[in-house]
Amino acid sequence: MPRTAGARNSDYELARDRLLDAVIPRLTAVSAERPSLRELADHAEVSVSTLRHYFGDREGLVVAAFSRMHELGRAHMDAAVLLASLPAEDALRAYCENLLMAWMTFGVGAMLSTALAEGMNQPRLGPAYVQELLEPMIQGCEALLAGLVEAGTLPPLDTRLGAIHLISPLFIALLHQDTLGGVACRPLDLSAFVPAHVRAFMVGHGGGGAPIDLAQGIDLAQAGSTRPSTPGSPNEV
């Protein structure tokens, strides 16, 4: 049966996904400059006209890449809610530790940070980054918090604000240490940061347990930095 005029070939989406899978490693590689459409085509071993055929222009390609990253990572983000079977503090610590491991070990950090650079102050790419990468991560955390509330291990809270509260400090810490190279000038012990952050979250949201002693909290924060403080330095408390 002849193909309907204007209909796409049955292999169109498959070919498009293959192109995206070939382009994404170059798009998310750490680089001083964003790769051009020509460089992305060369990496995928296709012509620029092929990329234009499937994606229109460079921005169209990047938006499609964000969507493909979301698709590839959806199962992992959706799985966060499964942690709700654990006690709340254990579940939130596991969530943060999983994010830390994914960022540092499985390339999620490079993906999120380079995609963020693509989207900054860009009227088309910025909202696409939010929709395809940032919001799914926040919503996965919201689902976990809602599950913990439903299980009765976490007091009721605004799950959206709670998710942003939980994710943001860890996201900043990872950008600081990994993406921006802050580990070279002010190292942070992320393995100590995670339980301290989760404990503070639990106390702040009425999750039980003894309140955090202020002096102890300062010690925990400073324990993450191995650079000694000097009078007048930013490390001095």
Secondary structure by P-SEA (a helix, b strand, c coil): ccccccccccaaaaaaaaaaaaccccccccccccccaaaaaaaacccaaaaaaccccaaaaaaaaaaaaaaaaaaaaaaccccccccaaaaaaaaaaaaaaaacccaaaaaaaaaaaaccccccaaaaaaaccaaaaaaaaaaaaaaaaaaccccccaaaaaaaaacaaaaaaaaaccccccccccccaaaaaaaaaaaaaaaaaccccccccaaaaaaaaaaaccccccccccccc
